[in-house]
Amino acid sequence: MTMIRKINHVGIAVSSLDEHIPFYRDVLGLTFAGTEEVPGQKVRVAMFQVGEVKIELLEPLSEESPIAKFIEKKGEGIHHLAYETDDIENELEGMKAKEIRLIDEEPRHGAHGSRIAFLHPRSSAKVLTELCQSGEE
């Protein structure tokens, strides 16, 4: 039984938050929730709210960042789709039981106090898929 509640956010890889924040905030008029560094992911994120879904801009903090590597290989653009769950451990166990290839066997820390885990794109039609359990409401 799945515990997926909704799409939590769409992650977009960008080279510069300063360059792209004005489009989402000023042109589209999305509610800007601020920026945060996530050292474990080597990124700085900017979050915007649109309805029940968030847009997460991801800027690499170093050349070793997975986002820097993504931008180098594919350019800026949609990086991942994140689904919200109430029980990320149970969700990961269910994915393992269904033989879904995982990038993260255990949840790790994400932005805004969330716990996250990624599924391998080969298991989800080449879409990097994130499971996230909110840490803040």
N, C-alpha and C positions, 0 to 999 in steps of 0.2 A: 504494500500500500504506500503510495507516494505521499510525501509531506510537502511537496512543492506548493507554495501559496500563490506566488505571483512573480512576474518579472520585477526584479529589484532595480537593476540598472543596466545601461548599455555603456560599456567601456570604450573610449575613443583615444587612441594613441596620438599625441601631438608633440612636436618638438619644443613648443613654448606655450605655457599657460598664459603668459602675459599677452601673447599675440592672439590667442583664441577666446579667452574669457569674454572680451567685449562683444563678440558675435552672439554667443549664447545668452548673455545678460542684457545687452543693449539693443541688439537687432531682433532676436527672437523674444526677448522679454521674459526669459525663464527666471525663476526665483533662484538667486545665487546663495548657496549655503556655505561658501567659504572654501579655503584651501587647507590642506594638511599634508605633511610629509609622512610617508610610510617607509621608514628605513629598511625594514625587512624585505620590502619589494623593490627598493631602490628607486622609488617614484615620489613625485609630488602630485597630489590630485586636487582637482577642483570639482565640486559637486553642484549640480543644478537639479531642481525639482520641476517636473512637468506632469501634472496629474498625479497618479500614484507611482510613477516611474521616475528614476533619477538618470541623469546623464553624467557620467564620470569621465572627465578629461584626465589623461595620464601623461605626465611629463617625466622623462628619465632623469635621474639624479647623477648617473654616471654612465660611462660607455659599457659597463658590465650589466646594466639594467636589462631585464628581458624586454622592456619597452624600447630601449635604444636599439636592441638587436632586431626587434619587429620593424621599427621605422626604417632601419638600414636595409632590411630585406624587402619590405612591402610598401614602405612609405606611410605617411600618416593616414589614419582612418579607423574604422571599427575594428577593435581588438578582441572584445569578448561580449558575451551575453550572460547576465547573472540572474539566477533564479533564487528566490528567497525560500528558506525552509525554517521550520521551528526546531528541527532536530538534525543537525548536520551529520552527527556521527551515525545515526540510524540511516540517513540518506546514503552516506558513503558505503555502509554495509550492504544496503540494497543494491547499489551499483556494482559492488564486487560480486554479489551473488548472481547478478545478471551478466557477469563477465564483461563489464564496461571497463575500458582501459582508463586508469586514473593517473593524473600527474601527481596529485597529493593523496597519499594513503590516509593521512591524518589532517584535520583542520589546522590552519595557521592564522596568524593575526592579519587583519585587513584594516582598511580605513574606518574611522568612526567607531572603533571598538568592536567591529564585526569579526566573525570567524569565517574563514573562506577555504575552499578547496576547488581545484580545477580538474575537469575531466579532459582527457586527451581529445583533440579535434578529430582523430581517426574514428572515434566512437560516436561522433555527433555531426556527421555530414560536413566535416572540415570547419566547424564553428567551435572556437575555443569557448567552453561552457564553464561557468563558475557557479558553485553552490555557495550561498552565503546565509549566515544566521546573524541577524542584527544584534548589535551590542547596545545600541541606543535607539530610542524611538523619537 
